[in-house]
Amino acid sequence: MFDIGFSELLLVAVVGLLVLGPERLPTAIRTTSLWVGRLRRQFTEIRAEVEREIGADEIRAQLRNEEIMEQLRESREVIESTSRELRQPLVEAAAPEQKREEPPAA
């Protein structure tokens, strides 16, 4: 997360030792460590919750897309069956006319 090397940590420890003194430094380190741990846990929980929500939204969107595709398939089937129903009388009506126009086979 942070790019802190050994020399920076040593500098922080020396400054902390000078500012807080040897009696309060262990308590301050312990308290700081607890707060850092709590913050990390909170960030981890928030990240996991956001990822779950994003995943749930993606699933909802995918289900919605599948519903739309199913509706499109049903509409296509209805249109095709209606088209067949409308074409059938036209084909039947055109068939006797074609027989009349054809010359007799010799």
C-alpha positions in Angstrom: 0.0 0.0 0.0 2.6 2.5 1.1 6.2 2.4 -0.2 7.9 2.6 3.2 11.4 1.1 3.5 13.4 0.1 6.5 15.1 3.4 6.8 11.8 5.3 7.0 10.5 2.9 9.6 13.7 3.4 11.6 13.4 7.2 11.4 9.8 7.1 12.6 10.8 4.8 15.5 13.6 7.2 16.5 11.3 10.3 16.3 8.6 8.4 18.3 11.2 7.4 20.9 12.3 11.0 21.2 8.8 12.5 21.3 7.0 9.9 23.5 9.8 8.5 25.5 10.6 4.9 26.3 7.7 4.5 28.7 4.8 5.5 26.4 6.2 4.3 23.1 5.1 0.6 23.4 1.6 1.7 24.4 1.5 4.1 21.4 2.7 1.5 19.0 0.1 -1.0 20.3 -2.7 1.5 20.0 -1.6 2.5 16.5 -1.4 -1.1 15.5 -4.9 -1.7 16.8 -6.3 1.3 14.8 -4.5 0.2 11.7 -5.9 -3.3 12.0 -9.4 -2.0 12.5 -9.1 0.3 9.5 -7.8 -2.6 7.3 -10.7 -4.8 8.4 -13.2 -2.1 7.7 -11.7 -1.5 4.2 -11.7 -5.2 3.5 -15.4 -5.5 4.6 -16.4 -2.5 2.5 -14.6 -3.8 -0.5 -16.2 -7.3 -0.1 -19.6 -5.7 0.3 -19.1 -3.5 -2.8 -17.9 -6.6 -4.8 -21.0 -8.6 -3.7 -23.3 -5.7 -4.7 -21.6 -5.4 -8.1 -21.9 -9.1 -8.6 -25.6 -9.0 -7.7 -26.2 -6.1 -10.1 -24.4 -8.1 -12.9 -26.6 -11.1 -12.2 -29.7 -9.0 -12.2 -28.7 -7.4 -15.5 -27.9 -10.8 -17.0 -31.3 -12.2 -15.9 -33.0 -9.2 -17.4 -31.2 -9.7 -20.7 -32.2 -13.4 -20.7 -35.8 -12.3 -20.1 -35.6 -9.9 -23.0 -34.1 -12.5 -25.3 -36.9 -15.0 -24.4 -39.5 -12.4 -25.2 -37.8 -11.7 -28.5 -37.8 -15.5 -29.3 -41.5 -15.7 -28.5 -42.3 -12.7 -30.6 -40.3 -14.2 -33.5 -42.2 -17.4 -33.3 -45.5 -15.6 -33.3 -44.5 -13.5 -36.3 -43.2 -16.6 -38.2 -46.4 -18.6 -37.5 -48.6 -15.6 -38.5 -46.5 -15.3 -41.7 -47.0 -19.0 -42.5 -50.8 -18.7 -41.9 -51.0 -15.7 -44.2 -48.9 -17.2 -46.9 -50.8 -20.5 -47.0 -54.0 -19.2 -48.6 -52.0 -17.2 -51.1 -50.0 -20.3 -52.1 -53.3 -22.3 -52.4 -54.9 -19.6 -54.5 -51.9 -19.3 -56.8 -51.7 -23.0 -57.4 -54.9 -23.4 -59.5 -53.9 -20.4 -61.6 -50.5 -21.9 -62.4 -52.2 -25.1 -63.5 -54.4 -23.2 -65.9 -51.6 -21.2 -67.4 -49.4 -24.3 -68.0 -49.8 -25.8 -71.5 -50.8 -29.4 -71.6 -47.9 -31.8 -71.9 -47.8 -33.6 -75.2 
